[in-house]
Amino acid sequence: MAARTKQTSESWETSENVLFLTVILLVTVIAYAPLVGGVWELGSHTTQALNAFALLLVACVDSLLSVLKTDPFKPTINPHGLLLFGLSCFALAVSSFTLVWPFAVLGLCLNAGALLSFCFGRRGAVAFYPALAGFGVMVAMLVMVPRVDGLLRVLAGSVSSWMLPILGIRSDMIIQQEPFQVILVVEKGARVFNVATECNGFGILISSLMLSLILSLRRRIPWYMTILVVALSALSGLAFNVIRIVMIALCSLKTDFPYAVIHEGMGTLVYLFAMAAICALNLMVAKRRS
């Protein structure tokens, strides 16, 4: 009889936890739907930003598989999750009153951490911290896209225009204000390339920063080295984007392949090289530390 009463009590407690967790999930969806929707709208128009989403998905799945080995799914309302949820509400309130959007991004990450803590406990949530940090960087960067798009396009076009003559290709850059365009004219008009938003380097930059941060946190690299590695990864991402533009221009002039094939093929190849370079940099730092 006592065993049956205990089982009934545990079942009732689990039902209460599931109900509370469902309520928090609904509140989270309602509160952050505009932010998440805006981020998806910005990211879905750029192939390289979609690649960042794919990297994040891989990181989350890897974290989940790691957690399930030791911390199975067990809905429980715990102090750690409540603390994160309280901090997320505070960050969202600050963002609402001050209109400082980074607080909203912080609140979203804290809220996700709270939900994970309620599902897998504190130790399980900690395993997701690197993925959550990468998620926060991705959201923050995508929110910044409209603000820095023009600057990055001018930077990419300027450096590309400077590099092409080194490879024996004459190049001029033209900036048009209305509508805003950055145009590369190579070999006196033999080819004209529009450095569009998709070519501003933001996609590679987001993936580089996110991958570098996730790997650094997972390998427990000290915070000061993490900052250095992330900064180097940002510079690497911008550099690889310039390489991408230069290689597309070079292949367009020197080969007879269709431009669409060159653009997508070279873009994918350079992106993979960029991610490999980030992994190599992170591994080198981790080995030197050990």
C-alpha positions in Angstrom: 0.0 0.0 0.0 2.8 2.4 0.9 4.7 1.6 -2.3 1.5 2.3 -4.3 1.0 5.6 -2.5 4.6 6.6 -3.2 4.3 5.7 -6.8 1.1 7.7 -7.1 2.8 10.7 -5.4 5.8 10.5 -7.8 3.4 10.2 -10.8 1.5 13.3 -9.6 4.7 15.2 -9.1 5.9 14.3 -12.6 2.6 15.5 -14.0 3.0 18.8 -12.2 6.5 19.3 -13.5 5.5 18.5 -17.0 2.6 21.0 -16.8 4.9 23.7 -15.4 7.5 23.0 -18.0 4.8 23.2 -20.7 3.7 26.6 -19.4 7.3 27.9 -19.4 7.8 26.6 -22.9 4.6 28.4 -24.1 5.7 31.7 -22.4 9.1 31.3 -24.1 7.6 30.8 -27.5 5.3 33.8 -27.1 8.0 36.1 -25.7 10.7 35.4 -28.1 8.8 34.5 -31.3 9.4 38.0 -32.9 13.1 37.8 -32.2 13.5 34.2 -33.5 11.2 34.9 -36.5 13.3 38.0 -37.4 16.5 36.0 -37.1 15.2 33.2 -39.3 14.0 35.7 -41.9 17.5 37.3 -42.0 19.4 34.0 -42.0 17.2 32.1 -44.5 18.2 34.5 -47.4 21.9 33.7 -47.1 23.2 30.2 -47.9 26.2 30.7 -45.6 24.0 31.7 -42.7 22.0 28.5 -43.3 25.3 26.7 -43.0 25.7 28.3 -39.5 22.3 27.0 -38.6 23.5 23.5 -39.7 26.6 23.8 -37.5 24.5 24.8 -34.6 22.2 21.8 -35.1 25.1 19.5 -35.2 26.5 21.0 -31.9 23.0 20.6 -30.3 22.6 17.0 -31.4 26.1 16.2 -30.2 25.4 17.7 -26.8 22.1 15.9 -26.6 23.7 12.5 -27.3 26.4 13.2 -24.8 23.8 14.2 -22.1 21.5 11.2 -22.7 24.4 8.9 -21.7 24.4 10.1 -18.1 21.3 12.3 -17.6 18.1 10.9 -19.2 15.2 13.1 -19.8 13.4 13.7 -16.5 11.2 16.8 -16.1 12.1 18.4 -12.8 11.7 21.9 -11.6 15.0 22.7 -9.9 16.7 25.8 -8.3 19.3 26.1 -11.1 16.6 26.2 -13.8 14.5 28.7 -11.9 17.5 31.0 -11.4 18.2 30.9 -15.2 14.5 31.5 -15.9 14.4 34.5 -13.5 17.5 36.0 -15.1 16.0 35.5 -18.5 12.9 37.4 -17.5 15.0 40.2 -16.0 17.1 40.4 -19.2 13.9 40.5 -21.3 12.4 43.3 -19.1 15.6 45.3 -19.4 15.6 44.9 -23.2 11.9 46.0 -23.3 12.4 49.2 -21.3 15.8 50.2 -22.7 15.4 48.9 -26.3 18.9 47.4 -26.0 18.5 44.3 -28.1 21.6 42.3 -26.8 19.6 41.9 -23.5 16.9 40.1 -25.5 19.5 37.8 -27.0 20.9 37.1 -23.6 17.4 36.5 -22.2 16.7 34.0 -25.0 19.9 32.0 -24.3 19.1 32.0 -20.5 15.6 30.9 -21.2 16.8 28.0 -23.3 19.3 27.1 -20.6 16.5 27.0 -18.1 14.3 24.7 -20.2 17.3 22.4 -20.6 17.9 22.4 -16.9 14.3 21.5 -16.2 14.6 18.6 -18.7 18.0 17.2 -17.9 19.1 18.8 -14.6 21.9 21.2 -13.9 24.7 18.9 -15.2 22.8 18.2 -18.4 22.2 21.9 -19.0 25.9 22.6 -18.5 26.7 20.3 -21.4 24.7 22.5 -23.7 26.4 25.7 -22.7 28.9 25.7 -25.6 26.0 25.2 -28.1 23.9 27.9 -26.3 26.9 30.3 -26.5 27.2 29.6 -30.2 23.4 30.1 -30.6 23.7 33.5 -28.8 26.6 34.6 -31.1 24.6 33.5 -34.2 21.4 35.4 -33.1 23.4 38.6 -32.2 25.3 38.5 -35.5 22.2 38.1 -37.6 20.5 40.9 -35.8 23.5 43.1 -36.8 23.4 42.2 -40.5 21.3 45.2 -41.6 23.5 47.6 -39.6 26.9 46.5 -41.0 26.0 45.1 -44.4 27.2 48.1 -46.4 30.4 48.5 -44.4 31.3 44.8 -44.9 30.5 44.9 -48.6 32.8 47.9 -49.1 35.5 46.3 -47.1 35.3 43.0 -49.1 35.2 44.9 -52.4 38.1 47.1 -51.5 40.4 44.3 -50.4 39.4 42.2 -53.4 40.0 45.1 -55.8 43.5 45.5 -54.2 44.3 41.7 -54.5 43.2 41.1 -58.1 46.0 43.2 -59.7 48.5 41.2 -57.7 47.2 38.2 -59.6 47.5 40.0 -62.9 43.9 41.1 -63.2 43.0 44.7 -63.6 40.2 45.8 -61.3 38.2 48.8 -60.3 35.6 49.2 -57.6 32.5 51.3 -58.0 30.1 52.3 -55.2 26.6 53.2 -56.1 24.5 54.9 -53.5 20.9 54.6 -54.7 20.3 51.7 -54.6 23.4 50.9 -52.6 25.7 48.6 -54.6 29.4 47.7 -54.5 30.5 46.7 -58.0 33.9 45.2 -59.1 34.8 45.8 -62.8 37.6 43.6 -63.9 39.7 43.7 -67.1 38.0 47.0 -68.2 34.5 45.5 -68.3 35.3 41.9 -69.3 33.5 40.9 -66.1 31.3 42.9 -63.7 30.7 41.5 -60.2 28.1 42.8 -57.7 29.3 42.4 -54.2 25.8 41.7 -52.8 24.7 41.1 -49.3 25.3 37.4 -49.8 28.9 38.3 -50.5 29.6 40.6 -47.5 31.3 37.8 -45.6 28.8 37.7 -42.8 27.9 34.0 -43.4 31.5 32.8 -43.1 32.1 35.3 -40.2 29.1 33.9 -38.2 30.1 30.3 -38.8 33.8 31.1 -37.9 32.9 32.8 -34.7 30.3 30.2 -33.7 32.4 27.2 -34.4 35.5 28.7 -32.7 33.5 29.6 -29.6 31.8 26.2 -29.3 35.1 24.3 -29.7 36.9 26.6 -27.3 34.3 26.1 -24.6 34.0 22.4 -25.1 37.8 22.0 -24.8 37.8 24.2 -21.7 40.3 26.7 -23.2 41.0 29.6 -20.7 38.8 32.6 -21.3 41.7 34.9 -22.3 42.8 32.4 -24.9 39.2 31.9 -26.0 38.9 35.6 -26.7 42.1 35.5 -28.7 41.0 32.5 -30.7 37.6 34.0 -31.4 39.2 37.3 -32.6 41.6 35.4 -34.9 38.6 33.4 -36.2 36.7 36.6 -37.0 39.7 37.9 -39.0 40.1 34.5 -40.7 36.4 34.5 -41.7 36.7 37.9 -43.3 39.9 36.9 -45.1 38.4 33.7 -46.5 35.4 35.7 -47.8 37.9 37.9 -49.8 39.6 34.8 -51.1 36.2 33.5 -52.1 35.4 36.7 -54.2 38.9 36.7 -55.8 38.7 33.0 -56.7 35.2 33.4 -58.2 36.5 36.4 -60.3 39.6 34.5 -61.3 37.8 31.3 -62.3 35.2 33.3 -64.2 37.9 34.9 -66.4 40.1 31.8 -66.8 37.5 29.0 -67.3 34.4 28.4 -69.4 32.3 27.0 -66.5 28.9 28.5 -66.0 29.0 31.4 -63.5 26.4 29.7 -61.3 28.6 26.6 -61.0 31.7 28.7 -60.2 29.8 30.9 -57.7 28.3 28.0 -55.7 31.1 25.5 -56.1 33.9 28.0 -55.2 31.8 29.4 -52.3 31.3 25.9 -50.9 34.9 25.0 -51.3 36.2 28.1 -49.6 33.6 27.8 -46.8 34.9 24.2 -46.1 38.5 25.4 -46.0 37.5 28.2 -43.7 35.9 25.8 -41.2 38.8 23.4 -41.4 41.2 26.3 -40.6 39.1 27.3 -37.6 39.2 23.7 -36.3 43.0 23.5 -36.9 43.5 26.8 -35.0 41.4 25.6 -32.1 43.1 22.3 -32.0 46.6 23.9 -32.1 45.7 26.2 -29.1 44.2 23.2 -27.2 47.3 21.1 -27.7 49.7 23.9 -26.7 47.7 24.4 -23.5 48.0 20.7 -22.7 
